[in-house]
Amino acid sequence: MELPTINAPTYYIKLPSSGQKIRIRPFLVKEEKILLIAAESKDTNEIINATKQVISNCILDNDVNINDLVFFDVDYLFIALRAKSVGETIEMNFVCNNVVDDNKCGNIFPVALDISNAEIIQNLEVKDKIDLDNGIGAKMKYPKYSVMKQIVDDENQMDKKHRMIYSSIDYIYNKDKIFSSKEFSREDFDKFIEGLTKTQFEKLEGWVDNFPTFAITAEKDCSKCGHHHSIKYDEFTSFFL
């Protein structure tokens, strides 16, 4: 006997990188199970694949491929899907930083954050074409989701920065030729980087230091001292896979 099927609601959402509107539906129980199994595995690749699979399941437009989306589009989709599926509000604890009679209040108080109001923060002054010197430069792009998530925490900061820059280069150019990122290896790239001055490297570094991020703002008075807090929350790892 075939039981009746309940149709999930559909929503439109705008991708931050392009402004394209796409249709999504909330997580279903089957997707919650996929996320739970992946989280329990603690395996980075399994978590990445599960997240991509779940988001792909929830995108209703056939012409949208998650593998073609930049990392912050995927992050934003996950925020939106979590809001529509689990609930738009999460409660976080914050510490009051108000100083009373030379002593920090330190009271811990809960704040309800509306994640449906998550906003992208993007530095529009950062340009994707970076001139380094003497007609040599780089055209930058935003890395894909899988690439960003595979930059693991146990790397030192310099290695991590190099990987992020390498993954962000669309092509390198001089006065005569364009060198596509598909045409040179990581070894070629490392030699190129090692030949830059500190000032030139900082220009490339500025691109990854200004990747788009998300934040939620909230207002709350401390329940102990009454100090008014304007809170900006940007740590989404507590519910991101």
N, C-alpha and C positions, 0 to 999 in steps of 0.2 A: 504494500500500500504506500502510495506517495503522499506525504504530508504537504500542506500548503507552504508556499515560499513567501516570506515577508520581504518586500522590496526595500532596500536601504535608501535613505534620502540622498540627494545629490546636491553639491554646492559648486559654485565657481570660485576660483582663486587665481590671483594674478602673480605670475612668477617675477621675483624682484629684478632679475638680471635683464629681462626683455620686456616686461609688461604684458606678456602673452597671457590671456585668460584660458584656463583649462578647467575641466570638470573633475571633481573628486567625490568619493564616497567615504564614510567613516570606516575605521577598522571593524572587522567582524570577529567573532570568536575564533575563527580559524587563524586570523592574522595575529591576534593576541597570543595564541599558542605558539606560533612561529617565533615571535619576539621573545617570549618567555624561555623557550628552549635555547635560543641563541644567547641570551643573556646569561643563562646558567652555564653555558659551555665556556665562557670567558675567552673564547677564541676570536681573535680580531677578524680574520677572514670570514668566519661563520656569521659574526655579528654584522659585518658589512653586507654580506650576501642576503642575510635575512631582512635587513632594513631595506635594501633595494627591492627585494621581492615583495615585501609588504606594501611599499609605496607604489610600486608598479601595479600591484593588484587593485589599488585604490584610485589610480588614475584611469578615467573612463574614456579619454581621447586616444584613439589608436595611433595618432601621428606623434605622440609624445614618448620619447625613449629616455628612460632615466639615465642611461649610460652617456647620453649626450648633454646632460644638464651639469652645470657647474655646481661646486660643493654647496654654496649658500642657497641655491635654489632647492636642493634636496633637503638641507637643514630646515628651510622655511616650510617646505611641504610637510615635514615631520611634525613641526610645531603646530601647523594648521590641522593636520590629521589627529594629533593627540587632543587638541581642543575640541574637535567635533566628535571624537570617539570616547574619550575618557572623561572629559570635562574641561571647561574653559578656565577653571580656577585651581591653582595649587597653593598650598599654604607653606610658607617658608619662615624660619626663625631668623630674626635679625638682632644684633646687639646694639644697644643705645650707646652712641659715642659722645653724648653730651657731658660736659664737665660741670659738676656742681660742687662749689666750695673746694676747688682744686682737686677734686676726686672725680674720676670717670664714673658715670652712672652705671654702665655695664649691664643694665637690665636686658634680659632676653624677652622679646615680644614677637608674637606671630603677625605676619602680614599676608593677606590673601592677594595673590597676583593673578591678573587676568591675562593668560597667555595668548588669547585671541587678539590682544592689543600689542603683540610683539612687533617692534619696528626695526627695519634695517637701518644700520648706521653706515654711511658710505661717504668717504672723502672725495668729493667731486673734483677737487683740485689735482688729484693724482691722475696723470695721463698715462695711457697704455703704450705710448711710443717714447722711448728713453734714448736720448742722444748721449753717448759716452764721450767721444772725442774724435776729431779728425774724420768726420763722416761715418764713424762706426757707432752702431746703436743696436737696440733690441726692441722688438714689438712684443708686448706682454699679453697674456691671457689669464683667465682664472682657471685653476686646476679643476678636474672632475672630482666628484665626491670620493670615489674609491682611492684615488691618489692621496687626497688629503688625509683620509682616515688611516692610511697605511704608514704615515709618518709617525713612527712609534715613539713612546715617551722615553725609552731608555737610550735614545740617541743623544749625543751632546748637542748643545744649542747651535754650534757652527755647522755640524753635519745636517741638522734639521733645516737650518736656514738655506743651505746650499740645495737641498732636495726641493724645498719649496720654490726657490728661484728657478731651478732647472725645470720643474714641472709647470712653471708659469710662462716660459718663453715660447712664443709662437714662432718667431724667427729672429735671427741675427743678420744684420746687413752692414755692408760697407758701400762705398761710392759705386762699386761695379756689380755687386751681386747680393742676392738674398739667400741665406742659408737656413732652410726650414729645420725645425726641431726634429723632424723625422729623418733628417739626413746626417745628423751628428750624434755621437754617443755621449754617455755620461763622462767618459774619460776625456773626450774632446772638450766638453763643456768645462770640466775641472781645470784643464790647461788654460782655457780662455779666461776663467775667473782668476786664476793665479797670476795672470799677466796684467790684471787691472790695478790701478791705484786704489787707495782706501776711499778717496772721494768718488771714484767711478763705481766701486762696489756698493757704496752707500746709496747710490741712485737706484740700483736694482733692489737693494734691501728695502728701500722705501716702498716699493710696490707691495711686497708681502707684509710689511708692517702695517699697511693700510688696507688689508683685506676687509671686505664688508663683514660686519658683525650684527648681532641682534641684541636688543635690550627691551625690558619692560619697566615702565616707571609707575611708581605708586606713592601715595601720601599716607602717613600714619603717625599718630602721636604716641610717644612712649607711655606705657601704662603706669610707670613708676614716677618719672619726673615731669611728664607732660611735654617734653621737648618734641617739636614737630620735625619729622624726617621726610625729606624728599628722596625717595629710594630709587636707584637705578640698578636693576638686576640684569646681569648678562652672563650668568653661569648656568647654561642649559644642560650641562653634563649630567645633572641629577636625574633627568628623564630622557636624555638622548642615549641611544645605543651607540 
